[in-house]
Amino acid sequence: TSPAGDRLIGGSTPLAERFELHTMAMKGDVMEMRQLDAIDLPAGKTVEFKPGRLHVMFIGLKAPLKVGDKVPVTLKFEKAGELKVDFAVTNKPAEAGHKH
């Protein structure tokens, strides 16, 4: 809810090979996911990340995650630069067959 808008342009974590920004939307009867180059963060607005909508993906996890883990992440913003945060694993991570 910053008074100045910004854009989330990426991130990283030592626990995965890649950090990607994604969105999901219905196209007819098919749920489509696509990678984004950036996510606009309008001034004074809240942008919510959640499964099935805007979300981040850790690609190439170096170890399995479990509920209760803290994941160190560096978020990269167009104007604000880098911000170090911890993501909390609060839900059961994807099944082993899901490679993200």
C-alpha positions in Angstrom: 0.0 0.0 0.0 2.9 2.4 -0.8 1.9 5.9 -1.9 4.2 5.4 -4.9 3.5 2.6 -7.5 6.2 0.1 -8.4 6.7 -3.1 -10.3 7.8 -6.5 -8.9 10.3 -7.6 -11.6 11.7 -10.8 -10.1 13.4 -12.4 -7.2 15.6 -15.2 -6.1 16.1 -17.8 -3.3 19.1 -20.0 -2.5 16.7 -22.9 -2.2 15.8 -23.0 -6.0 17.5 -22.6 -9.3 14.9 -20.1 -10.5 12.2 -17.7 -9.1 9.4 -16.9 -11.6 6.4 -14.7 -11.5 3.2 -16.3 -12.8 -0.5 -15.8 -13.4 -3.3 -18.2 -14.0 -6.6 -17.5 -15.7 -9.5 -19.5 -17.3 -9.4 -19.6 -21.1 -12.8 -21.2 -22.0 -12.7 -24.5 -20.1 -8.9 -24.6 -19.6 -6.9 -23.1 -16.8 -3.9 -21.4 -18.4 -0.7 -20.4 -16.5 1.9 -18.1 -18.0 5.1 -16.5 -16.8 5.2 -12.7 -16.3 8.1 -10.4 -16.8 6.8 -8.1 -14.0 3.7 -7.4 -11.8 2.4 -3.9 -11.5 2.0 -2.7 -7.9 -0.3 0.4 -8.2 0.1 3.2 -5.6 -2.1 2.7 -2.5 -3.5 -0.7 -3.7 -3.0 -4.2 -2.3 -1.9 -6.9 -4.8 -2.7 -10.3 -3.6 -0.7 -13.4 -4.4 -2.5 -16.8 -4.1 -2.8 -20.1 -5.8 -4.8 -20.0 -9.0 -4.1 -16.3 -9.5 -0.9 -14.3 -9.2 1.9 -16.4 -7.7 5.6 -17.0 -7.6 7.1 -20.4 -8.5 10.4 -21.8 -7.3 11.7 -23.9 -10.2 14.4 -26.6 -9.5 14.0 -26.9 -5.7 17.3 -28.0 -4.2 15.5 -29.8 -1.3 11.9 -30.6 -0.5 9.8 -28.0 1.4 7.5 -28.8 4.3 4.9 -27.0 6.3 6.6 -24.7 8.8 9.7 -24.1 6.7 10.9 -20.5 6.2 12.2 -19.7 2.7 14.6 -16.8 2.4 13.7 -14.7 -0.7 15.1 -11.6 -2.3 12.3 -9.7 -4.1 13.4 -7.3 -6.9 11.4 -4.1 -7.6 11.9 -1.7 -10.5 12.1 1.4 -8.2 12.6 0.1 -4.7 15.5 -2.2 -5.5 15.8 -5.4 -3.5 14.0 -6.5 -0.4 14.9 -9.6 1.7 11.9 -11.4 3.1 11.1 -14.9 4.4 8.2 -16.9 2.9 6.5 -19.2 5.3 5.4 -22.6 4.0 1.8 -22.8 5.3 0.3 -25.3 3.0 1.4 -28.8 1.9 3.8 -28.2 -1.1 2.9 -29.7 -4.5 3.1 -33.5 -4.9 6.4 -35.0 -6.0 5.0 -35.5 -9.5 4.5 -31.7 -9.9 8.0 -30.4 -10.7 7.5 -26.7 -9.6 
